Structures are given as C-alpha cells and as structure tokens.
Amino acid sequence: MWLATVLHPPVVPVPLFLTSDPCAKVFHKPQTFRFGFPLLSLKLKVSATKKQLQTRRPDKEDPPNQEQGNDQSSDVGWLPSFPHVLVASMSNFLFGYHIGVMNGPIVSIARELGFEGDPILEGLVVSIFIAGAFIGSISCGSLVDKLGCRRTFQLDTIPLILGAIVSAQANSLNEILLGRFLVGLGIGVNTVLVPIYISEVAPTKYRGSLGTLSQIGTCLGIILSLCLGVLAEHDPHWWRTMFYIASGPGFILALGMQFTVESPRWLCRVGNIKDAETIIRNLWGDSEVDRAIEEFQSIIKNDGTDVNSRWLELLEEPHSRVAFIGGSLFVLQQFAGINGVLYFSSLTFQDVGIASGALASLFVGLTNFAGALCASYFMDSQGRKRLLIGSYLGMVRVNLILKLSYFSKWYQYYECLCFI
C-alpha cells in the first residue's frame, strides 16, 4: 500500500507478500525511500492540493461577502440627514455670532450709550444675554412637547430677529439691555433644542459626527463676529450694522425649517406613526424603520410611567453618579474661563499691549474652530471619553503656563499665546 501511494501512475500491481504480513522484514526495506525522491513527490502533491484548496476557498466565502455587501448597501449614509442637520445648526451659528458680537465694539457701544469706563455696566450688557438664555432653556421642553421641533425653531426666531433689531437701534442702556435679553431668550431655547433635533434625525452610526456640526456652527459664528469686530476699531457706529447682520440668519432659519423634516420621535408621540416611518426610511434606511419605531414607542411609554418622578431622584442611586459627572463637566467647563475669553478678549489683548485686540481675538476664534474640526474627525473613532480627558488636560496645562508666566518678563506674550 505504501508503494502504491508514492509512485506515479501507472501503478504496477503490488506483490501480495509485501502487504500480507506487516511484520515481515522485507516490508522494512522500502522505508529507505522515505528520504528519497518519492517523498518529494508526495510533498509536491500535498502542496499542490493545498494551493487548490486555497484557490477554491474564496468561492465558498463568496455568499457571506455578498450578504455583507447587501448590508452595506442598506446603509443610506449621512447625506440624507445632512441638510436637515445643517439648517438646525444655523441656530448655533447665531449663538456663536452673539457671543462674539460684543467683543470688539464694546468700547464704542459704551461710549455712544453713555456708560464708558463703568466695568459693571459693560459686564451687565454682556451677561444679560446669558440670563435670557437661562430662562429660554427652561421653557424649551414644554414648547417642544406641544409644538414639535420644527415649529419651535420657527417660533424661536422671533426673539432672535426682534432682539437683534432692537439692539441695532438702541439709543440708551435700557434698550441695548432689552435687545440682548431677547436674543438670549431665543439662544437659550436653541441650545437645548438643536442637540435634541440632531440626535433624533441623524442615523445612529453618524450621530457623533453630525452632532459636531452644532459646535462648528458656533465657531463659525464667533469667527464672523470677530472678523466684523475688526472694522469696529475704525468706525464707532459699525456695531449697529453688526446687529442688523445678526437678524439675517434668523430669517434663513425660519425659512429653512419649513423644508426640513419633523422629529420622528415627536411624530410617534403624537400618534403620527406613518409619517415617522416615512422619515426614518428616507433618512436611515428601510432596515432601521421597525427598530427605530419600537425604540421611540418604548421611550414614550417609559416617559408616561415617570409622571410621578422627582428631581431629587437624580441624587439617589443609580442616577447620582451619572448626574454628578455630567453636571460637573458642564460647570467646570464654564468656570475654566472660556466665556471671559470670548466676551472680553479684545480688551485683554489691549491691556497687554496688543495694538489690534479685535484682530488678536480672531485668532482665538480660529483656534476654537480648529478644535471643533478635530472633535468632528475623532468623535466616532476615539470616543467621547478620551476626547474629554485630553481636552481638559490641555486646558489645565495652558492655565498653569498662564499662571507661571505672570512672573516672567515675557508675560504678555505668554498670555496672548495661552489665550489663543
């Protein structure tokens, strides 16, 4: 049997005495051929067989690859949701614009309206904007539940447009305060509404990347206002034009939301399941319809069972840790000083000897925009936690450098660099 296996065909019949008795001595002689050519031919045959198996193996794996291709074809991608997210991000563009609109021309405004040299009133004109945003953010939830996201966006443009026009035509301190407060009301609603709308319209796979469009919109608004603020150094009345410009994006937002889709979760909540399914099918794909509707209905059902819940339950387990970490992130981020930088960086740069504080502030806005682009790129690949830890550690290092540089003769240059 051994000789029949090794020799090439045609095979000569093997004598019976070679195979009948395994213990015969004559059977052990042919074992010397194991180190000769016959073994080589056996190896060649085995290797050829392996190559044939390897060439045939992809044919067997073709069906899974075709199924995988079908799964990928069912993914409609981020493009169908992008126009709706982009229009909603116009609200954050307005938010960023109103953050930086007072940065450059604050001195001209104070001089023309009669409170120049009073830091308390200058700070009040800026901070009344945040006070209005606080009140607007509280009222956002009830408006969305009653009107839906689209109508809330459109209704919210009224204080945004009206506040910008009142600020542009202000001739006294009270009028500028009223205009800034109205703008703050609209911005407060948008800061809560935009993340909700994006999370309910964007596909789950691309929710992180599309969500960063809101921050990118804020950065672009800051950059535009800081660019226009450079002109305020040469024209003392330019600040009125800047506020008139702020009313333009409000009209664009009101018109653009007329062509966007409603939140499918809100449609499920009011019982309009058919429209919700159509929106999900167009934006997410056919394979996501049943799962998304089931998830929305489950959330709505749980919301109905939590009618008797209390705010103090956030301080109890298992919610206390999550509430503490999430709230601390927001609070510590604000206390890091970014608001002071964006509101008063022009005055700070002028105090340290920079000739054009508004132009130097523009580099702060560009750096902020670069950070938002990095977050958009790494959000889904690196994860939120790693980005948060890295950004906070960077802020700690910069603040330490800023503090230690106070004792250096190059203090003003270190301060400018750390601000940027």
C-alpha positions as CSV (number, residue, x, y, z in Angstrom):
1,M,0.0,0.0,0.0
2,W,2.9,2.4,0.7
3,L,4.4,1.9,-2.7
4,A,1.1,2.4,-4.4
5,T,0.8,5.8,-2.6
6,V,4.2,7.1,-3.5
7,L,4.8,6.0,-7.1
8,H,3.4,8.0,-10.0
9,P,0.7,6.3,-12.2
10,P,0.5,4.0,-13.8
11,V,0.9,1.9,-10.7
12,V,2.3,-1.6,-11.0
13,P,0.4,-4.3,-9.0
14,V,2.0,-4.8,-5.7
15,P,3.0,-8.4,-4.8
16,L,0.9,-9.9,-2.1
17,F,3.9,-10.8,0.2
18,L,4.6,-7.1,0.6
19,T,1.2,-6.4,2.1
20,S,0.0,-9.6,3.7
21,D,2.4,-9.6,6.7
22,P,3.1,-6.3,8.3
23,C,5.8,-7.8,10.4
24,A,7.8,-9.2,7.5
25,K,11.4,-8.0,7.2
26,V,11.1,-7.4,3.5
27,F,8.5,-4.8,4.3
28,H,11.0,-2.6,6.1
29,K,13.4,-2.3,3.2
30,P,11.4,0.2,1.2
31,Q,11.4,2.6,4.2
32,T,14.7,3.9,2.9
33,F,12.8,5.6,0.1
34,R,11.3,7.9,2.7
35,F,14.3,10.2,2.4
36,G,14.5,9.9,-1.4
37,F,12.6,11.3,-4.4
38,P,9.2,9.6,-3.7
39,L,8.8,11.6,-0.5
40,L,9.5,14.8,-2.5
41,S,6.8,13.9,-5.0
42,L,4.4,13.3,-2.1
43,K,5.2,16.8,-0.7
44,L,4.6,18.3,-4.1
45,K,1.3,16.6,-4.3
46,V,0.3,17.8,-0.9
47,S,1.4,21.3,-1.6
48,A,-0.5,21.4,-4.9
49,T,-3.6,20.2,-3.0
50,K,-3.2,23.0,-0.5
51,K,-3.0,25.5,-3.3
52,Q,-6.1,24.1,-4.9
53,L,-7.9,24.4,-1.6
54,Q,-6.7,27.9,-1.1
55,T,-7.9,28.9,-4.6
56,R,-11.3,27.2,-4.0
57,R,-11.8,28.7,-0.5
58,P,-12.8,32.2,-1.7
59,D,-15.6,30.6,-3.8
60,K,-17.1,29.2,-0.6
61,E,-16.8,32.6,1.1
62,D,-18.5,34.5,-1.7
63,P,-22.0,34.2,-0.2
64,P,-21.1,35.9,3.1
65,N,-19.3,38.7,1.2
66,Q,-22.4,39.2,-0.9
67,E,-24.5,39.4,2.3
68,Q,-22.1,41.9,3.7
69,G,-22.4,43.9,0.6
70,N,-26.2,43.8,0.9
71,D,-25.9,45.1,4.5
72,Q,-23.7,47.9,3.4
73,S,-26.0,48.8,0.6
74,S,-28.8,49.2,3.1
75,D,-26.8,51.9,4.9
76,V,-28.0,55.1,3.3
77,G,-25.2,57.1,4.9
78,W,-25.1,60.6,6.4
79,L,-26.0,62.6,3.3
80,P,-29.8,62.4,3.6
81,S,-29.8,63.8,7.1
82,F,-27.1,66.4,6.4
83,P,-29.3,69.2,5.0
84,H,-31.7,69.0,8.0
85,V,-28.8,69.0,10.5
86,L,-27.2,71.9,8.6
87,V,-30.3,74.0,8.8
88,A,-30.7,73.3,12.5
89,S,-27.0,74.2,13.1
90,M,-27.8,77.7,11.8
91,S,-29.2,78.3,15.4
92,N,-25.7,77.6,16.8
93,F,-24.3,79.9,14.2
94,L,-26.4,82.7,15.7
95,F,-25.3,81.6,19.2
96,G,-21.7,82.0,18.2
97,Y,-22.3,85.3,16.5
98,H,-23.9,86.8,19.5
99,I,-21.2,85.5,21.7
100,G,-18.6,87.5,19.8
101,V,-20.6,90.4,18.6
102,M,-19.8,92.4,21.8
103,N,-16.2,91.5,21.9
104,G,-14.8,94.2,19.5
105,P,-17.2,97.1,19.7
106,I,-17.9,97.1,23.4
107,V,-15.9,100.3,23.9
108,S,-17.8,102.0,21.1
109,I,-21.1,100.9,22.4
110,A,-20.3,102.1,25.9
111,R,-19.0,105.4,24.6
112,E,-22.1,106.1,22.5
113,L,-24.7,104.9,25.0
114,G,-23.1,106.7,28.0
115,F,-21.6,104.1,30.2
116,E,-18.0,104.2,29.1
117,G,-15.5,103.3,31.8
118,D,-18.0,101.5,34.0
119,P,-17.0,97.9,34.1
120,I,-20.1,96.8,35.9
121,L,-22.5,98.1,33.2
122,E,-20.2,96.8,30.5
123,G,-20.4,93.4,32.1
124,L,-24.1,93.7,32.5
125,V,-24.7,94.4,28.8
126,V,-22.8,91.2,28.0
127,S,-24.1,88.9,30.8
128,I,-27.8,89.9,30.3
129,F,-27.5,87.7,27.2
130,I,-26.7,84.7,29.3
131,A,-29.6,85.5,31.8
132,G,-32.1,85.4,28.9
133,A,-30.5,82.1,27.7
134,F,-31.1,80.6,31.1
135,I,-34.8,81.4,31.0
136,G,-35.2,80.3,27.4
137,S,-33.5,76.9,28.1
138,I,-36.0,76.2,30.9
139,S,-39.0,76.8,28.7
140,C,-37.7,74.7,25.8
141,G,-39.0,71.4,26.9
142,S,-42.7,72.4,27.2
143,L,-42.5,74.1,23.8
144,V,-41.1,71.1,22.0
145,D,-43.7,68.7,23.6
146,K,-46.6,70.9,22.4
147,L,-45.3,72.2,19.0
148,G,-42.6,69.9,17.8
149,C,-39.1,70.7,16.8
150,R,-39.8,72.5,13.5
151,R,-42.4,74.9,14.9
152,T,-40.3,75.6,18.0
153,F,-37.4,76.5,15.8
154,Q,-39.5,78.9,13.8
155,L,-41.2,80.4,16.8
156,D,-37.8,80.9,18.4
157,T,-36.6,83.1,15.5
158,I,-39.0,85.8,16.7
159,P,-37.0,86.9,19.8
160,L,-33.7,86.4,17.8
161,I,-34.7,88.7,15.0
162,L,-36.5,91.2,17.2
163,G,-33.7,91.3,19.8
164,A,-31.1,91.9,17.0
165,I,-33.1,94.8,15.6
166,V,-33.8,96.4,19.0
167,S,-30.1,96.2,19.8
168,A,-29.1,97.8,16.5
169,Q,-31.5,100.7,17.0
170,A,-30.7,101.2,20.7
171,N,-30.1,104.7,21.9
172,S,-29.9,104.0,25.6
173,L,-28.6,101.5,28.1
174,N,-32.1,100.1,28.8
175,E,-32.7,99.5,25.1
176,I,-29.5,97.6,24.5
177,L,-30.2,95.5,27.6
178,L,-33.7,94.7,26.3
179,G,-32.4,93.7,22.9
180,R,-29.6,91.5,24.4
181,F,-32.1,89.8,26.7
182,L,-34.5,89.0,23.9
183,V,-31.6,87.4,21.9
184,G,-30.7,85.4,25.0
185,L,-34.2,84.0,25.2
186,G,-34.0,82.7,21.7
187,I,-30.5,81.3,22.1
188,G,-31.4,79.5,25.3
189,V,-34.2,77.6,23.5
190,N,-31.8,76.7,20.7
191,T,-29.0,75.4,22.8
192,V,-31.4,72.8,24.2
193,L,-33.3,72.1,21.0
194,V,-30.5,71.7,18.5
195,P,-28.9,68.6,20.1
196,I,-32.3,67.0,20.6
197,Y,-33.2,67.5,17.0
198,I,-29.9,66.3,15.6
199,S,-29.9,63.2,17.8
200,E,-33.5,62.3,16.6
201,V,-32.8,62.9,12.9
202,A,-29.3,61.7,12.4
203,P,-28.6,58.0,11.9
204,T,-27.1,56.3,14.9
205,K,-23.8,55.4,13.1
206,Y,-23.2,59.1,12.2
207,R,-24.8,60.8,15.2
208,G,-21.5,61.8,16.7
209,S,-20.0,63.3,13.6
210,L,-23.2,65.1,12.6
211,G,-23.7,66.3,16.2
212,T,-20.4,68.3,16.0
213,L,-21.9,70.4,13.2
214,S,-23.6,72.4,16.0
215,Q,-20.3,73.2,17.6
216,I,-18.8,74.0,14.2
217,G,-21.7,76.4,13.6
218,T,-21.0,78.1,16.9
219,C,-17.3,78.5,16.0
220,L,-18.1,79.9,12.6
221,G,-20.5,82.4,14.1
222,I,-17.8,83.5,16.5
223,I,-15.3,83.9,13.7
224,L,-17.7,86.0,11.6
225,S,-18.5,88.3,14.5
226,L,-14.8,88.7,15.4
227,C,-13.9,89.5,11.8
228,L,-16.6,92.2,11.6
229,G,-15.4,93.4,15.0
230,V,-12.1,94.4,13.4
231,L,-13.9,97.1,11.4
232,A,-15.4,98.5,14.6
233,E,-12.0,99.8,15.6
234,H,-12.1,102.3,12.8
235,D,-15.9,103.1,12.7
236,P,-17.5,103.9,16.1
237,H,-21.0,103.3,14.7
238,W,-20.2,99.9,13.0
239,W,-21.7,98.0,15.9
240,R,-25.2,98.9,14.7
241,T,-24.5,97.2,11.4
242,M,-23.2,94.2,13.1
243,F,-26.5,93.8,15.0
244,Y,-28.5,94.3,11.8
245,I,-26.5,91.5,10.2
246,A,-27.4,89.2,13.1
247,S,-31.1,89.3,12.1
248,G,-30.3,87.7,8.7
249,P,-29.6,84.2,9.9
250,G,-32.8,84.3,11.8
251,F,-34.8,84.7,8.6
252,I,-32.8,82.0,7.0
253,L,-33.5,79.6,9.9
254,A,-37.3,80.4,9.9
255,L,-37.4,79.7,6.1
256,G,-35.1,76.7,6.1
257,M,-37.1,74.9,8.8
258,Q,-40.1,74.9,6.5
259,F,-38.3,72.4,4.3
260,T,-36.8,70.2,7.0
261,V,-38.4,67.1,8.5
262,E,-40.1,66.9,11.8
263,S,-38.6,64.8,14.6
264,P,-39.8,61.2,14.2
265,R,-39.8,60.7,17.9
266,W,-42.3,63.6,18.3
267,L,-44.4,62.2,15.5
268,C,-44.6,58.9,17.3
269,R,-45.5,60.7,20.5
270,V,-48.5,62.5,18.9
271,G,-49.6,59.2,17.1
272,N,-48.5,60.0,13.6
273,I,-46.7,56.7,13.0
274,K,-46.9,56.7,9.2
275,D,-45.1,60.0,8.8
276,A,-42.5,58.9,11.3
277,E,-41.8,55.7,9.3
278,T,-41.5,57.6,6.1
279,I,-38.9,60.0,7.6
280,I,-36.9,57.1,9.1
281,R,-37.0,55.2,5.8
282,N,-35.7,58.2,3.9
283,L,-33.1,59.3,6.3
284,W,-31.9,56.0,7.9
285,G,-32.9,53.2,5.5
286,D,-35.5,50.5,5.3
287,S,-33.7,48.2,7.8
288,E,-34.0,50.8,10.6
289,V,-37.7,51.5,10.5
290,D,-39.1,48.8,12.7
291,R,-36.3,49.1,15.3
292,A,-36.5,52.9,15.5
293,I,-40.3,52.9,15.9
294,E,-40.1,50.3,18.6
295,E,-37.4,52.3,20.4
296,F,-39.3,55.5,20.2
297,Q,-42.5,53.9,21.4
298,S,-40.6,52.3,24.3
299,I,-39.2,55.7,25.3
300,I,-42.6,57.3,25.1
301,K,-44.1,54.6,27.2
302,N,-41.4,55.0,29.8
303,D,-42.0,58.7,29.8
304,G,-45.6,58.1,30.7
305,T,-44.7,55.9,33.7
306,D,-42.3,58.6,35.1
307,V,-45.0,61.2,35.7
308,N,-44.6,60.9,39.5
309,S,-40.8,61.1,39.4
310,R,-39.0,63.8,41.3
311,W,-35.9,65.9,40.6
312,L,-34.4,64.6,43.9
313,E,-34.2,61.1,42.4
314,L,-31.2,62.4,40.5
315,L,-29.4,62.4,43.8
316,E,-30.2,58.8,44.5
317,E,-28.7,55.6,43.2
318,P,-28.3,54.6,40.4
319,H,-28.6,58.1,38.9
320,S,-26.5,60.1,41.4
321,R,-23.1,59.2,39.9
322,V,-24.1,60.0,36.3
323,A,-25.9,63.2,37.3
324,F,-22.8,64.3,39.3
325,I,-20.3,63.6,36.5
326,G,-22.5,65.1,33.8
327,G,-23.3,68.3,35.8
328,S,-19.7,68.7,36.9
329,L,-18.5,68.6,33.3
330,F,-20.8,71.5,32.3
331,V,-20.0,73.5,35.4
332,L,-16.2,73.1,35.3
333,Q,-16.2,73.8,31.6
334,Q,-17.8,77.2,32.2
335,F,-15.5,78.0,35.2
336,A,-12.5,77.3,33.0
337,G,-12.8,80.9,31.7
338,I,-13.7,80.3,28.1
339,N,-16.7,82.7,28.3
340,G,-14.5,85.5,29.6
341,V,-12.0,84.9,26.8
342,L,-14.7,85.1,24.1
343,Y,-16.5,88.1,25.6
344,F,-13.6,90.3,26.6
345,S,-10.5,89.0,24.8
346,S,-10.2,92.3,22.8
347,L,-9.9,94.3,26.0
348,T,-7.5,91.8,27.5
349,F,-5.2,91.9,24.4
350,Q,-5.2,95.7,24.5
351,D,-4.3,95.7,28.2
352,V,-1.2,93.6,27.5
353,G,-0.1,95.9,24.7
354,I,-1.5,94.4,21.5
355,A,-2.4,97.2,19.1
356,S,-5.4,95.4,17.5
357,G,-7.3,93.5,20.2
358,A,-10.1,92.5,17.7
359,L,-7.6,91.0,15.3
360,A,-5.9,89.1,18.0
361,S,-9.3,87.8,19.2
362,L,-9.9,86.5,15.7
363,F,-7.0,84.0,16.2
364,V,-8.8,82.8,19.3
365,G,-11.9,82.1,17.2
366,L,-9.9,80.3,14.5
367,T,-8.2,78.1,17.2
368,N,-11.6,77.3,18.6
369,F,-12.8,76.3,15.1
370,A,-9.8,74.0,14.6
371,G,-10.6,72.2,17.9
372,A,-14.2,71.7,16.7
373,L,-12.9,70.1,13.4
374,C,-10.6,67.8,15.3
375,A,-13.5,66.7,17.5
376,S,-15.7,66.1,14.5
377,Y,-13.0,63.9,12.9
378,F,-12.1,61.9,16.0
379,M,-15.5,61.7,17.7
380,D,-16.6,58.3,16.5
381,S,-13.2,56.7,16.2
382,Q,-11.6,57.8,19.5
383,G,-14.8,58.1,21.6
384,R,-16.2,60.9,23.8
385,K,-14.4,60.0,27.0
386,R,-10.9,60.1,25.5
387,L,-11.5,63.4,23.8
388,L,-12.9,64.9,27.0
389,I,-10.0,63.8,29.1
390,G,-7.5,65.1,26.5
391,S,-9.1,68.5,26.2
392,Y,-9.4,69.0,29.9
393,L,-5.8,68.1,30.5
394,G,-4.8,70.5,27.7
395,M,-6.8,73.3,29.5
396,V,-5.1,72.5,32.8
397,R,-1.6,72.8,31.2
398,V,-2.4,76.1,29.5
399,N,-3.8,77.6,32.6
400,L,-0.7,76.6,34.6
401,I,1.5,78.1,31.9
402,L,-0.5,81.3,32.1
403,K,-0.2,81.5,35.8
404,L,3.5,80.8,35.9
405,S,4.2,83.1,33.1
406,Y,3.0,86.0,35.3
407,F,6.4,86.0,36.9
408,S,8.3,86.2,33.6
409,K,9.3,89.3,31.7
410,W,7.7,87.7,28.6
411,Y,4.3,87.6,30.4
412,Q,2.4,89.5,27.8
413,Y,3.5,87.1,25.0
414,Y,2.8,84.0,27.1
415,E,-0.7,85.4,27.9
416,C,-1.5,86.0,24.3
417,L,-0.4,82.5,23.3
418,C,-2.4,80.8,26.1
419,F,-5.5,82.8,25.2
420,I,-5.2,81.5,21.6
